Amino acid sequence: MSQRQVLQVFEQYQRARTQFVQAVAELAARPQNIETLQNAGVMSLLRPLLLDVVPTIQQTAALALGRLANYNDDLAEAVVKGDILPQLVCSLSEQNRFYKKAAAFVLRAVGKHSPQLAQAIVQCGALEMLVICLEDFDPGVKEAASWALGYIARHNSELSQAVVDAGAVPLLVLCIQEPEIALKRIAASTLSDISKHSPELAQTVVDAGAIAHLAQMILNPDAKLKRQVLSALSQIAKHSVDLAELVVEAEIFPVVLTCLKDSDEYVKKNGATLIREIAKHTPELSQLIVNAGGVAAVIDCIGSCRGTVRLPGIMMLGYVAAHSENLSMAVIVSKGIPPLCACLIEEHEDHIKAAAAWALGQVGRHTPEHARAVAVANVLPTLLAMYMDTRNSEDLQMKTKKALKNILQKCTYLPALEPLLHDAPPNIMKHIVGQFSKVLPHDSKARRLFVTTGGLKKVQEIKAEPGSLLQEYINTINNCYPEEIVRYYSPGYSEILLERVENYHPVL
């Protein structure tokens, strides 16, 4: 047998291996093929090919494994149990850029499913290798490594801390300064995933100088990058007053307000979330946002979009209004109540309605003037109907009840309260009757109106427990009128009159 014939056998075997991994990689890209591949024992066949002498076979085998592991956690588990991770980690340091990208993809695909699988990646020493890849010359390798680190860090603070301890943060901050947009996006996303768990982790990101670089990218034309940048700044600002102040000091106002007009829904949402996370901390930070025109911009944003994009803006207005009378008045003056009422009526999701109800309650809870501004928008009957509708979620019923109480306890604008007298359950009724009992003794015009609109008659029909607060309020109202008027409007009085008519013998 000639040397050529011997070598031919090897060439055929190499071609067969190449065809096999390429075919598997293509098949693994389609979800309908995954189960068949799994049942055919594809994992154990791919494993030795990761150590193949031919680089393209190694890369394609890694790509196929990544696609399989990406599909579900059972296959990701199979990668871990098949001892494939140590092989990948060993090869990461010495192979070419194509293999590094494919290996990082496998690590990302395994780590994304659960904290346990991500922990398996940490335990096999992958973080150190991924961090080395962040210094690679090729931006695609940096991107793949950054992506894998983000998928590990997003699960919990322990895994995030492991990523920090491996030295990833300073290198990620360098990555956001690279010219490649895709790399910037992933690095910003990973910084966001690290920062979200605790103030300490966010502080690590801040100490690496991330805020200044992130803030510079708020006006970048790339929408996907803006989403990640705004998300990262939100995850830093949410933890404490100090961190929020550091974000504000990077001069994000008024630039960040332009994001609320962006054509990309997620940019709008993340922009509003960032403003919300800053506003919630202190009256001073809220005042700074008001001065920059932030409240008006958020109100416009709520008016111009629908669905969950509205949620952070609604909550932001609630936080601002909750801080003080003046800040609540800023929301009112900026015409914040009509869009909040619209959210309450238009939205289908209970949690968005609940947020709008909560925000309206925060606006109206300070003084009679604030409560009147909310009541005039005819929002009280809507809140009452939502509270009484048993089809609504428990959270929505609780929030509408609390909002009603907040507003009613300050509201002295009687025309808005009167319609509620006819529908309110006893626990809400006491607040309504309580407000009438405060106003009527001092306002003769209101006393007259209360009789002519049927309010006094309705109060007489209320069955209150003797000695209860509600009974006290009713007595206070009744004391505002002559006894015969009260008797006249009491239930059963017409029968008594008719009986007197029947029993009356005229003197002829």
C-alpha positions as CSV (number, residue, x, y, z in Angstrom):
1,M,0.0,0.0,0.0
2,S,1.6,3.3,-1.1
3,Q,2.1,6.3,1.3
4,R,-0.5,8.3,-0.7
5,Q,-3.2,5.6,-0.1
6,V,-2.4,5.6,3.6
7,L,-2.7,9.4,3.8
8,Q,-5.9,9.3,1.9
9,V,-7.6,7.3,4.7
10,F,-6.7,10.2,7.1
11,E,-7.9,12.8,4.6
12,Q,-11.2,11.0,4.3
13,Y,-11.6,10.8,8.1
14,Q,-10.8,14.5,8.4
15,R,-13.4,15.3,5.7
16,A,-16.0,13.2,7.4
17,R,-15.3,14.9,10.8
18,T,-15.6,18.3,9.1
19,Q,-18.8,17.4,7.4
20,F,-20.2,15.9,10.6
21,V,-19.6,19.0,12.8
22,Q,-20.8,21.4,10.1
23,A,-24.0,19.4,9.7
24,V,-24.6,19.2,13.4
25,A,-24.0,22.9,13.9
26,E,-26.5,23.7,11.1
27,L,-29.1,21.2,12.5
28,A,-28.6,22.7,16.0
29,A,-29.6,26.1,14.7
30,R,-33.2,24.9,14.3
31,P,-35.2,24.1,17.5
32,Q,-37.2,21.3,15.8
33,N,-34.0,19.2,15.4
34,I,-32.7,19.5,19.0
35,E,-34.5,16.5,20.5
36,T,-33.5,14.2,17.7
37,L,-29.8,15.3,18.0
38,Q,-30.0,14.8,21.8
39,N,-31.4,11.3,21.5
40,A,-28.7,10.4,19.0
41,G,-26.1,11.1,21.6
42,V,-24.7,14.2,20.0
43,M,-23.0,15.5,23.1
44,S,-20.6,12.6,23.6
45,L,-19.7,12.7,19.9
46,L,-18.9,16.4,19.9
47,R,-16.7,16.3,23.0
48,P,-13.6,14.7,21.5
49,L,-13.9,17.0,18.5
50,L,-13.2,20.0,20.8
51,L,-9.6,18.7,21.0
52,D,-9.4,17.9,17.3
53,V,-6.1,18.6,15.6
54,V,-7.9,20.6,12.9
55,P,-8.8,24.1,14.2
56,T,-12.0,24.5,12.1
57,I,-13.3,21.3,13.5
58,Q,-12.7,22.5,17.0
59,Q,-14.4,25.8,16.4
60,T,-17.5,24.2,14.7
61,A,-17.8,21.6,17.4
62,A,-17.8,24.4,20.0
63,L,-20.4,26.4,18.0
64,A,-22.6,23.3,17.8
65,L,-22.3,22.7,21.5
66,G,-23.2,26.4,22.2
67,R,-26.3,26.2,20.1
68,L,-27.4,23.0,21.8
69,A,-26.7,24.4,25.3
70,N,-28.5,27.6,24.4
71,Y,-31.7,25.7,23.7
72,N,-32.6,24.5,27.2
73,D,-31.2,23.8,30.6
74,D,-31.2,20.0,30.2
75,L,-28.6,20.3,27.3
76,A,-26.7,22.9,29.2
77,E,-26.6,20.5,32.2
78,A,-25.3,17.8,29.8
79,V,-22.4,20.1,28.8
80,V,-21.5,20.4,32.5
81,K,-21.9,16.7,33.3
82,G,-20.0,15.7,30.2
83,D,-16.9,17.4,31.6
84,I,-16.8,19.7,28.5
85,L,-16.2,22.9,30.4
86,P,-12.6,22.2,31.6
87,Q,-11.7,21.4,28.0
88,L,-13.1,24.7,26.7
89,V,-11.3,26.6,29.5
90,C,-8.0,25.0,28.8
91,S,-8.3,25.8,25.1
92,L,-9.4,29.4,25.6
93,S,-5.9,30.6,26.4
94,E,-4.0,29.1,23.5
95,Q,-6.4,28.9,20.6
96,N,-7.1,31.4,17.8
97,R,-9.8,34.1,17.9
98,F,-12.5,32.0,16.1
99,Y,-12.2,29.3,18.7
100,K,-12.2,31.8,21.6
101,K,-15.4,33.3,20.3
102,A,-17.1,29.9,20.0
103,A,-15.9,28.8,23.4
104,A,-17.1,32.0,25.1
105,F,-20.5,31.4,23.3
106,V,-20.7,27.9,24.9
107,L,-20.0,29.4,28.3
108,R,-22.6,32.0,27.8
109,A,-25.1,29.5,26.6
110,V,-24.6,27.3,29.6
111,G,-24.5,30.1,32.2
112,K,-27.6,31.9,31.1
113,H,-30.1,29.2,32.3
114,S,-29.6,29.2,36.1
115,P,-27.4,30.3,39.0
116,Q,-26.3,26.7,39.5
117,L,-25.1,26.3,35.9
118,A,-23.3,29.7,36.1
119,Q,-21.7,28.5,39.3
120,A,-20.4,25.4,37.5
121,I,-18.7,27.8,35.0
122,V,-17.1,29.8,37.8
123,Q,-15.9,26.6,39.5
124,C,-14.0,25.3,36.4
125,G,-12.0,28.5,36.4
126,A,-13.6,30.1,33.3
127,L,-13.8,33.6,34.7
128,E,-10.1,34.2,34.7
129,M,-9.9,33.0,31.1
130,L,-12.8,35.2,30.0
131,V,-11.2,38.2,31.7
132,I,-8.0,37.5,29.7
133,C,-10.2,37.4,26.6
134,L,-11.4,41.0,27.4
135,E,-7.8,42.1,26.7
136,D,-7.7,40.3,23.3
137,F,-6.8,42.3,20.3
138,D,-9.9,41.1,18.4
139,P,-13.1,43.1,19.3
140,G,-15.2,40.0,18.5
141,V,-13.4,38.0,21.2
142,K,-13.9,40.9,23.7
143,E,-17.5,41.0,22.8
144,A,-18.1,37.2,23.3
145,A,-16.2,37.3,26.6
146,S,-18.1,40.3,27.9
147,W,-21.4,38.7,26.9
148,A,-20.5,35.5,28.8
149,L,-19.5,37.5,31.9
150,G,-22.8,39.4,31.8
151,Y,-24.9,36.2,31.6
152,I,-23.0,34.9,34.7
153,A,-23.2,38.2,36.7
154,R,-26.9,38.8,36.1
155,H,-28.1,35.9,38.3
156,N,-27.2,37.0,41.8
157,S,-24.7,39.1,43.9
158,E,-22.4,36.2,44.7
159,L,-21.8,35.4,41.0
160,S,-21.5,39.1,40.2
161,Q,-18.9,39.4,43.0
162,A,-17.0,36.5,41.4
163,V,-16.9,38.4,38.1
164,V,-15.7,41.5,39.9
165,D,-13.0,39.5,41.9
166,A,-11.7,38.1,38.6
167,G,-10.8,41.7,37.6
168,A,-13.5,42.2,34.9
169,V,-14.7,45.7,35.7
170,P,-11.8,47.9,34.7
171,L,-11.5,46.0,31.4
172,L,-15.2,46.3,30.8
173,V,-14.9,50.1,31.3
174,L,-12.1,50.1,28.7
175,C,-14.4,48.1,26.4
176,I,-17.1,50.8,26.5
177,Q,-14.5,53.2,25.2
178,E,-13.7,51.0,22.1
179,P,-14.9,52.2,18.7
180,E,-17.0,49.1,17.9
181,I,-20.7,49.7,18.7
182,A,-21.5,46.0,19.3
183,L,-18.7,45.8,21.9
184,K,-19.8,49.0,23.6
185,R,-23.4,47.7,23.9
186,I,-22.4,44.3,25.5
187,A,-19.9,45.9,27.9
188,A,-22.5,48.5,29.0
189,S,-25.0,45.7,29.5
190,T,-22.6,43.6,31.5
191,L,-21.8,46.6,33.8
192,S,-25.5,47.0,34.2
193,D,-25.8,43.3,35.2
194,I,-23.0,43.7,37.7
195,S,-24.3,46.9,39.3
196,K,-27.9,45.8,39.8
197,H,-27.5,43.5,42.8
198,S,-26.1,45.7,45.6
199,P,-24.6,49.2,46.4
200,E,-21.2,47.6,47.0
201,L,-21.1,46.1,43.5
202,A,-22.4,49.3,41.9
203,Q,-19.6,51.2,43.8
204,T,-17.0,48.9,42.3
205,V,-18.3,49.9,38.8
206,V,-18.3,53.6,39.8
207,D,-14.7,53.3,41.2
208,A,-13.5,52.0,37.9
209,G,-14.7,55.4,36.3
210,A,-17.7,54.0,34.5
211,I,-20.2,56.8,35.1
212,A,-18.4,59.5,33.0
213,H,-17.9,57.2,30.0
214,L,-21.5,56.0,30.2
215,A,-22.9,59.5,30.5
216,Q,-21.0,60.6,27.4
217,M,-22.9,58.0,25.4
218,I,-26.5,59.1,26.3
219,L,-26.6,61.0,23.0
220,N,-25.1,58.2,20.8
221,P,-27.3,57.7,17.7
222,D,-27.4,53.9,18.2
223,A,-30.6,53.1,20.0
224,K,-29.5,49.7,21.4
225,L,-26.4,51.2,22.9
226,K,-28.5,54.0,24.5
227,R,-30.8,51.4,26.0
228,Q,-27.9,49.7,27.7
229,V,-26.2,52.9,28.8
230,L,-29.4,54.2,30.4
231,S,-30.0,50.8,32.1
232,A,-26.5,50.8,33.5
233,L,-26.8,54.3,35.0
234,S,-30.2,53.3,36.4
235,Q,-28.8,50.2,38.1
236,I,-26.1,52.4,39.7
237,A,-28.4,55.3,40.8
238,K,-31.1,53.1,42.3
239,H,-29.1,51.9,45.4
240,S,-28.4,55.1,47.4
241,V,-28.5,58.9,47.5
242,D,-24.7,59.0,47.2
243,L,-24.7,56.9,44.0
244,A,-27.6,58.8,42.5
245,E,-25.8,62.1,43.2
246,L,-22.7,60.7,41.4
247,V,-24.8,59.9,38.4
248,V,-26.3,63.4,38.4
249,E,-22.9,65.0,38.8
250,A,-21.9,63.5,35.5
251,E,-24.2,66.2,34.0
252,I,-26.9,63.8,32.6
253,F,-29.5,66.6,32.9
254,P,-30.9,68.0,30.7
255,V,-29.4,65.6,28.0
256,V,-31.2,62.5,29.3
257,L,-34.6,64.2,28.7
258,T,-34.0,63.9,24.9
259,C,-34.3,60.1,25.4
260,L,-37.9,60.5,26.5
261,K,-38.7,61.7,22.9
262,D,-36.7,58.9,21.3
263,S,-38.4,56.8,18.6
264,D,-37.2,53.6,20.3
265,E,-39.7,52.5,23.0
266,Y,-37.0,50.9,25.2
267,V,-34.8,54.0,25.1
268,K,-37.9,56.0,26.4
269,K,-38.6,53.4,29.1
270,N,-35.0,53.2,30.3
271,G,-34.7,57.0,30.2
272,A,-37.8,57.3,32.4
273,T,-36.5,54.5,34.7
274,L,-33.2,56.4,35.2
275,I,-35.0,59.6,36.1
276,R,-37.3,57.6,38.5
277,E,-34.4,56.0,40.2
278,I,-32.8,59.4,40.9
279,A,-36.1,61.1,41.9
280,K,-37.1,58.5,44.5
281,H,-34.2,59.2,46.9
282,T,-34.7,62.8,48.2
283,P,-36.7,66.0,47.7
284,E,-33.5,67.8,46.6
285,L,-32.8,65.3,43.8
286,S,-36.5,65.6,42.7
287,Q,-36.3,69.4,42.8
288,L,-33.2,69.2,40.6
289,I,-35.2,67.1,38.1
290,V,-38.1,69.6,38.2
291,N,-35.7,72.5,37.6
292,A,-34.3,70.8,34.6
293,G,-37.8,70.4,33.1
294,G,-37.8,66.7,33.9
295,V,-41.4,66.5,35.2
296,A,-42.9,68.1,32.1
297,A,-40.8,65.9,29.9
298,V,-41.9,62.7,31.7
299,I,-45.6,63.9,31.5
300,D,-45.2,64.4,27.7
301,C,-43.7,60.9,27.5
302,I,-46.5,59.2,29.4
303,G,-49.0,61.0,27.1
304,S,-47.3,59.9,23.9
305,C,-46.9,56.2,24.5
306,R,-48.9,53.1,25.7
307,G,-48.4,50.0,27.8
308,T,-45.4,49.2,30.1
309,V,-43.3,52.0,28.5
310,R,-45.5,54.3,30.7
311,L,-44.8,52.6,34.0
312,P,-41.5,54.1,35.1
313,G,-42.8,57.6,34.2
314,I,-45.9,57.1,36.2
315,M,-43.9,55.9,39.2
316,M,-41.5,58.8,38.8
317,L,-44.3,61.3,39.1
318,G,-45.6,59.5,42.2
319,Y,-42.2,59.6,43.8
320,V,-41.7,63.3,43.1
321,A,-45.2,64.1,44.4
322,A,-44.7,62.1,47.5
323,H,-41.7,64.1,48.7
324,S,-43.4,67.4,49.5
325,E,-46.4,69.8,48.9
326,N,-44.3,72.0,46.6
327,L,-43.1,69.1,44.5
328,S,-46.6,67.6,44.3
329,M,-47.8,71.1,43.1
330,A,-45.1,71.0,40.4
331,V,-46.7,67.8,39.1
332,I,-50.1,69.5,39.2
333,V,-49.0,72.7,37.5
334,S,-47.2,70.7,34.8
335,K,-50.6,69.2,34.0
336,G,-49.6,65.7,35.3
337,I,-53.0,64.7,36.5
338,P,-54.8,64.2,33.1
339,P,-52.2,61.7,31.7
340,L,-52.3,59.8,35.0
341,C,-56.1,59.6,34.8
342,A,-55.8,58.4,31.2
343,C,-53.4,55.6,32.3
344,L,-56.0,54.6,34.9
345,I,-58.7,54.3,32.3
346,E,-56.9,53.3,29.1
347,E,-54.4,50.6,30.3
348,H,-55.3,47.0,30.4
349,E,-52.6,45.7,32.7
350,D,-53.6,45.8,36.4
351,H,-50.0,46.7,37.6
352,I,-50.0,49.8,35.4
353,K,-53.4,50.9,36.6
354,A,-52.2,50.3,40.2
355,A,-49.1,52.5,39.7
356,A,-51.3,55.3,38.3
357,A,-53.7,55.0,41.2
358,W,-50.7,55.1,43.7
359,A,-49.3,58.2,41.9
360,L,-52.6,60.1,42.0
361,G,-52.9,59.2,45.7
362,Q,-49.4,60.7,46.3
363,V,-50.3,63.9,44.4
364,G,-53.6,64.4,46.3
365,R,-52.6,63.5,49.8
366,H,-51.0,66.8,50.9
367,T,-53.6,69.6,51.3
368,P,-57.2,70.3,50.3
369,E,-55.8,72.2,47.3
370,H,-53.9,69.2,46.1
371,A,-56.9,66.9,46.7
372,R,-59.2,69.2,44.9
373,A,-56.9,69.2,41.8
374,V,-57.2,65.4,41.7
375,A,-60.9,65.3,42.5
376,V,-61.8,67.9,39.8
377,A,-60.4,65.4,37.2
378,N,-63.3,63.2,38.1
379,V,-60.9,60.4,39.2
380,L,-62.6,59.5,42.5
381,P,-65.5,57.5,40.9
382,T,-63.0,55.6,38.7
383,L,-60.9,54.7,41.7
384,L,-63.9,53.6,43.7
385,A,-65.2,51.5,40.8
386,M,-61.8,49.8,40.5
387,Y,-61.6,49.1,44.2
388,M,-65.1,47.5,44.2
389,D,-64.5,45.4,41.1
390,T,-63.7,41.9,42.3
391,R,-62.2,40.9,38.9
392,N,-59.3,43.3,39.5
393,S,-56.1,42.0,41.2
394,E,-55.6,42.3,44.9
395,D,-52.8,44.7,44.4
396,L,-54.9,47.0,42.3
397,Q,-57.8,46.9,44.8
398,M,-55.3,47.7,47.6
399,K,-53.7,50.6,45.7
400,T,-57.0,52.2,44.7
401,K,-58.3,51.9,48.2
402,K,-55.2,53.6,49.6
403,A,-55.3,56.3,47.0
404,L,-58.9,57.0,47.7
405,K,-58.2,57.3,51.4
406,N,-55.2,59.6,50.8
407,I,-57.3,61.9,48.6
408,L,-60.5,61.8,50.6
409,Q,-58.9,62.6,53.9
410,K,-57.8,66.0,52.4
411,C,-60.6,66.7,50.0
412,T,-63.0,69.5,50.9
413,Y,-64.4,69.9,47.4
414,L,-67.9,68.6,48.1
415,P,-69.3,68.3,44.5
416,A,-66.6,65.7,43.8
417,L,-67.5,63.8,47.0
418,E,-71.2,63.7,46.6
419,P,-71.5,61.1,43.8
420,L,-69.5,58.7,45.9
421,L,-72.1,58.8,48.7
422,H,-74.4,56.5,46.7
423,D,-71.9,53.7,45.9
424,A,-69.2,53.6,48.5
425,P,-68.8,50.7,50.9
426,P,-68.8,51.4,54.7
427,N,-64.9,51.5,55.0
428,I,-64.7,54.2,52.3
429,M,-68.0,55.9,53.3
430,K,-66.6,57.0,56.7
431,H,-63.9,59.1,55.0
432,I,-66.5,60.7,52.6
433,V,-69.0,61.5,55.4
434,G,-66.1,62.6,57.6
435,Q,-65.2,65.3,55.0
436,F,-68.8,66.5,54.8
437,S,-68.9,66.7,58.6
438,K,-65.8,69.0,58.5
439,V,-67.1,71.4,55.8
440,L,-70.9,71.7,56.3
441,P,-70.8,73.3,59.8
442,H,-68.9,76.3,58.3
443,D,-70.5,76.7,54.9
444,S,-74.2,77.7,54.6
445,K,-74.3,77.5,50.8
446,A,-72.8,73.9,50.9
447,R,-75.5,73.0,53.5
448,R,-78.3,74.1,51.2
449,L,-76.8,72.2,48.2
450,F,-76.3,69.1,50.3
451,V,-80.1,69.1,50.9
452,T,-81.2,69.8,47.3
453,T,-78.8,67.3,45.7
454,G,-80.1,64.5,47.9
455,G,-77.0,64.2,50.1
456,L,-78.8,64.7,53.4
457,K,-81.3,62.0,52.5
458,K,-78.5,59.6,51.6
459,V,-76.8,60.2,54.9
460,Q,-80.0,59.3,56.8
461,E,-80.1,56.0,55.0
462,I,-76.7,55.0,56.1
463,K,-76.8,52.3,58.8
464,A,-73.9,53.0,61.1
465,E,-72.9,51.2,64.3
466,P,-73.9,53.2,67.4
467,G,-70.8,54.9,68.9
468,S,-68.7,54.4,65.7
469,L,-66.7,57.1,64.0
470,L,-69.2,57.0,61.1
471,Q,-72.1,57.6,63.5
472,E,-70.3,60.6,65.0
473,Y,-69.8,62.1,61.6
474,I,-73.5,61.6,60.7
475,N,-74.5,63.3,64.0
476,T,-72.2,66.3,63.2
477,I,-73.9,66.6,59.8
478,N,-77.4,66.3,61.3
479,N,-76.6,69.0,63.9
480,C,-76.1,71.4,61.0
481,Y,-79.8,71.3,60.2
482,P,-83.1,71.9,62.0
483,E,-84.5,68.8,63.5
484,E,-87.7,68.7,61.3
485,I,-85.5,68.8,58.1
486,V,-83.5,65.8,59.3
487,R,-86.7,64.0,60.3
488,Y,-88.2,64.8,56.9
489,Y,-85.3,63.1,55.0
490,S,-85.1,60.1,57.4
491,P,-86.3,56.7,55.9
492,G,-89.9,55.9,56.7
493,Y,-90.8,59.6,57.5
494,S,-93.2,59.7,54.5
495,E,-95.1,56.7,55.9
496,I,-95.4,58.5,59.3
497,L,-96.8,61.6,57.5
498,L,-99.3,59.5,55.5
499,E,-100.4,57.8,58.7
500,R,-100.9,61.2,60.3
501,V,-103.0,62.2,57.3
502,E,-105.1,59.0,57.6
503,N,-105.6,59.5,61.4
504,Y,-106.3,63.2,61.1
505,H,-110.0,64.1,61.6
506,P,-110.7,67.5,60.1
507,V,-112.7,69.9,62.3
508,L,-115.8,70.7,60.3
